[in-house]
Amino acid sequence: MASDSFYTDHWKEIEEERFARYEQMFAWRESQQALLQPAAIGKGQAVLDVGSGPGFFALALADMVGDAGRIHGVDINTRFVGDANKRAIDRDNVTFHHVTDHRLPFPDGDFDRVICKNVLEYVPDLEATLLEVHRVLQPGGRLHVIDSDWGFVVVEPWGKKTVDRFFEAASAAFKEPCIGRRVPGSMAAAGFSSIEVKLTSFVDREGSGLNVLTNMAGYIKTLATLPDAEVDALLDQARAGIVTGHYLFCLPQFLVTGVR
């Protein structure tokens, strides 16, 4: 994978081990309802899930809109799309589509809501993506973005300097690692109004955040931006921290909603 396009390439080509982690990381949890509250998802709505991955989130959205609504998901990974369509085989109102760039295979004004969960940090052209989302929303429709800001991440017992070094080494995995803070202004530039911003956080002391750190470690090893031995030692230190009670992983999530 070329380092200058790694931020999208690593989603097009996913090794089996990472797929297995994503099955755990992307599973729907009822606690995620709070992330969607500003989107005001309701019965009968047409909703687009951009970057739908293995489909768990979109299937939860289908339950929210009911039989009178419809859900479409788009993703750049062919296996994600195939697996998601298999999961939705008994759902007449849920369909997943493979896309190769920011262009969406839908007519103007086709959706009441568009959800972008942890995807805008990876897109090659943020402006083009937001303009395309704006196009497929009907007037009065809402875009709801849920995304990270890796400039605020906390990992203990590493400490801030080590965390900064680790995520800087993995930074080629993101087009914009600090996307959370950029989204409101970028949405305004794309023509969205009534933009609202909320901030929540994922906090882990049990070890589920290690899936994120393990993925980052894999990117670092692929990019050869830190010695493998140093990366392995950091992961071991985090695992040991779970046993001793010193482990803490915290990642903020920006919830940004705008109206077309």
SVG drawing of the C-alpha trace seen along z (x, -y; Angstrom):
<svg xmlns="http://www.w3.org/2000/svg" viewBox="-45 -28 58 42">
<polyline fill="none" stroke="black" stroke-width="0.4" points="0.0,0.0 1.3,-3.4 1.8,-5.7 0.3,-8.7 -3.1,-6.9 -2.8,-4.5 -5.8,-6.2 -8.2,-4.7 -6.2,-1.8 -6.2,-0.1 -10.0,0.0 -10.1,1.5 -7.6,4.3 -8.3,5.7 -6.4,8.7 -8.4,11.6 -7.2,10.8 -8.4,7.2 -11.8,8.3 -12.2,10.4 -11.5,7.4 -14.0,5.3 -16.7,7.9 -16.3,7.1 -15.7,3.4 -18.6,2.6 -21.2,4.8 -24.3,2.8 -24.7,1.9 -27.7,0.3 -25.4,-2.4 -24.9,-3.7 -28.5,-5.0 -27.1,-8.1 -24.8,-8.8 -27.8,-9.0 -30.1,-11.1 -29.2,-14.4 -30.1,-12.8 -33.7,-12.4 -34.2,-9.1 -37.9,-8.3 -40.4,-5.9 -40.7,-6.0 -37.5,-7.9 -35.1,-7.2 -31.6,-7.0 -28.2,-6.6 -25.3,-5.2 -22.0,-6.3 -19.1,-4.0 -21.5,-1.2 -18.8,1.4 -20.2,4.9 -23.7,3.5 -24.5,3.7 -25.2,0.0 -27.4,-0.2 -29.5,2.8 -30.1,1.0 -31.2,-2.0 -33.6,0.2 -35.3,1.1 -35.6,-2.6 -37.3,-3.6 -39.5,-0.5 -41.0,1.3 -42.2,-2.0 -38.7,-3.4 -35.7,-2.4 -31.9,-2.1 -29.1,-2.2 -25.4,-1.7 -22.3,-2.4 -18.8,-1.3 -15.5,-1.0 -14.7,2.5 -16.3,5.2 -16.3,7.9 -18.0,5.5 -20.8,4.9 -21.2,8.6 -21.3,9.5 -23.8,6.7 -26.1,7.7 -26.1,11.3 -27.0,10.0 -29.9,8.0 -31.1,10.8 -34.5,11.0 -34.9,7.2 -36.7,5.8 -35.9,2.2 -32.1,2.5 -29.6,2.5 -25.8,2.1 -23.8,0.7 -20.1,0.8 -18.7,-2.6 -15.2,-3.5 -15.1,-7.3 -17.1,-10.1 -19.9,-9.9 -23.1,-8.4 -25.4,-6.3 -28.6,-8.1 -30.7,-10.9 -30.9,-14.4 -32.9,-14.8 -33.3,-11.1 -32.8,-10.9 -34.3,-12.3 -31.1,-11.6 -27.4,-10.8 -25.2,-9.2 -21.4,-9.3 -19.9,-7.4 -16.2,-7.4 -15.6,-7.7 -14.8,-11.4 -11.4,-11.1 -10.5,-8.7 -12.0,-10.4 -9.6,-11.8 -11.7,-14.9 -13.7,-16.1 -15.3,-19.0 -16.4,-16.8 -17.8,-14.2 -19.9,-16.8 -21.2,-18.4 -22.3,-15.0 -24.0,-14.3 -25.7,-17.7 -26.9,-16.8 -28.7,-13.5 -30.4,-15.0 -33.9,-16.5 -34.4,-20.1 -34.7,-20.1 -32.9,-16.7 -30.1,-16.2 -26.5,-15.1 -25.3,-13.6 -21.6,-13.0 -20.0,-10.9 -16.3,-11.1 -13.1,-10.9 -10.3,-13.4 -7.1,-11.6 -5.4,-14.7 -7.4,-14.2 -6.9,-10.4 -5.7,-9.2 -3.9,-5.9 -2.6,-5.0 -0.1,-3.9 1.7,-5.3 1.5,-9.0 0.9,-11.9 4.3,-12.0 4.2,-8.3 0.6,-8.5 1.5,-11.4 4.5,-9.5 2.4,-6.4 -0.4,-8.1 1.9,-10.3 3.5,-7.1 0.1,-5.9 -1.1,-9.2 -0.8,-8.1 -3.8,-5.8 -6.0,-9.0 -6.5,-11.7 -7.4,-14.0 -6.6,-12.6 -8.2,-15.6 -11.4,-15.5 -13.7,-16.0 -12.8,-19.7 -12.9,-20.4 -16.3,-19.0 -18.5,-21.9 -16.6,-24.4 -16.4,-22.1 -20.2,-21.4 -20.9,-25.1 -18.7,-25.6 -20.7,-22.8 -24.0,-24.7 -25.3,-23.1 -27.1,-25.3 -28.3,-25.0 -25.1,-23.1 -25.0,-21.7 -22.0,-20.1 -22.0,-17.8 -19.1,-15.9 -19.1,-12.5 -16.3,-10.0 -15.6,-6.3 -13.9,-5.3 -12.5,-1.8 -10.8,-0.2 -11.5,3.4 -9.6,3.9 -12.0,3.4 -9.9,0.3 -7.0,2.6 -8.7,3.5 -8.1,-0.1 -4.5,-0.1 -3.8,3.2 -5.1,1.9 -2.9,-1.2 0.1,1.0 -0.6,2.9 -0.6,-0.3 2.7,-1.5 4.4,1.8 3.2,1.6 4.4,-1.9 7.6,-1.1 7.4,-4.4 8.4,-2.9 10.5,0.2 8.3,3.4 9.9,4.2 8.8,0.8 5.3,1.2 5.0,4.7 6.3,3.4 3.7,0.7 0.9,3.1 2.3,5.4 2.4,2.5 -1.2,1.6 -2.3,5.3 -0.3,5.4 -2.1,2.2 -5.4,4.0 -4.2,6.5 -2.8,3.8 -5.7,1.3 -3.5,-1.3 -5.0,-0.9 -7.3,-3.6 -8.3,-4.3 -10.3,-7.4 -11.3,-8.7 -13.7,-11.6 -16.5,-11.4 -17.8,-14.6 -21.5,-14.5 -22.1,-17.2 -25.5,-17.7 -26.5,-20.1 -29.5,-20.8 -29.7,-20.9"/>
</svg>
